[in-house]
Amino acid sequence: MKTERLEFIGHDGSTLAARLDLPVGKPAAFALFAHCFTCSKDIPAARRIAQRLASLGIAVLRFDFTGLGHSGGEFANTGFSSNVEDLLQAVNFLREHYEAPQLLIGHSLGGAAMLVAAGHVPEAKAVVTIGAPAEPDHVLHNFGHHISDICSDGQAEVSLGGRAFTIKRSFVDDISGTSLEQGVSHLKKALLVMHAPLDETVSLDNAARLFKMAKHPKSFVTLDDADHLLSRAEDAEYAAELISVWVQRYIDVTLLPKLMNAPEGVTRVSEADPNSFTQDISVAGHHLIADEPVSYGGNYLGPSPYQLVAAGLGACTSMTIRMYARKKEIPLDHVQVDVNHSKVHAEDCSGCEQTRGKVDQFMREITLTGDLTDEQRQRLLEIADRCPVHRTLEGKINIVTVLV
């Protein structure tokens, strides 16, 4: 998975900064992400959601609205309508250089703008809103007592999230004159409304109103005790996971089924890109990536094959030690296993039967934490050698290969 820095022209001719999160291999589909009011494309929630979708096979374009983040232009001259226009410029950019987005995602006011823009994107099949207001003018409550100054003086400086922004009367008039009901009721796309009950910025009743406006297919998911910005990593990951599962009902993500159709008990490895060493790995519903380091001609998007073998040995060692400690009620608090693979000369390997050439050596360094006696530590160290993967690697292995 990689991220490309891009630029495209916004509604007023300004250059907008964007990032395109790409999956390994050819994207199965494209998505567009709209960030929250006065935020940027780089907030943690946007990054995590984009990365999760990219791992699924969906490329995600996220960008800074005019005058925000790394984009050009003046924020003071923007409004809700200009945000919608920027979104449509982003859609056209994708349509021209890649392909039109099938998935549209908007966070907070970006969700409201995306609902309006969605009606102008016939290729889109699904829309997701996160903490979105039922009406765009909900954002005006952030301006508090400044509203009267904005209306009387034409503009005022407002502090939002610790930063000062100039808000003009044209912004207030524009956002006050926009309603979502018509657009949402005629969306004709699958809609997922995500909202946190304890959201103090946009209350939960907004989600209920959006859900009521929309026609089926529509879904609602509560984000439990998350905050408005999904600032905690676990909340952003939860939202990302839910979106990635939900979207598969409406978008044909061809990369995932190819991997997930492996029979039970089979680890399936599939070449992600014939021009690289990157491999997609699927086992029991879990997705991994293997690659080679850059020094070996790879992109290093995942562990190398030997690193995966070392990981299997380390994981098995830790699990075996834990199982024994649990059974014998040994006060073991934590296990850490560091594994390093190398090639050593056979004559330097004291326990090896081979006497010439080089042999593979896995060096394990085991750290045991807890109120343990020397005898208990020594016993757990002995138990480490009973790890099934350890025994497999030291035993005779028979590999059978057939051409399908």
Helices and strands as residue ranges (DSSP letters): E 2-9, E 15-22, E 29-34, H 44-56, E 58-63, G 75-77, H 80-97, E 103-107, H 109-118, E 126-130, G 136-143, H 146-153, E 155-160, E 163-168, H 169-176, H 181-185, E 190-195, H 205-213, E 218-222, H 233-246, G 247-249, H 255-260, E 268-271, E 279-283, E 286-290, G 294-296, H 305-327, E 332-345, G 346-348, E 358-370, H 374-384, H 388-394
